[in-house]
Amino acid sequence: MVDNCKFDPQEVYDRKLQEDIDYWLPVIAGIATHEEVGRMTAEQLGVAISAAKMKIKLFGKGG
């Protein structure tokens, strides 16, 4: 099935992620799941983003 799929260049996906980084940052940092972020209010998302940034600052970006 993958043989029949056409994928965009990686830069396209990187740009899409960068455009929605506030949505994805809590997911990437392990603060919330994709589904949880989708149900958050703006205030809850703001707190989750702050927590994600704090976690990354304290524990590093990983590797």
Summary of the structure (lengths in Angstrom):
residues: 63
radius of gyration: 14.4
end to end distance: 31.4
largest distance: 43.2
contacts: 122
relative contact order: 0.13
helix: 71%
strand: 0%
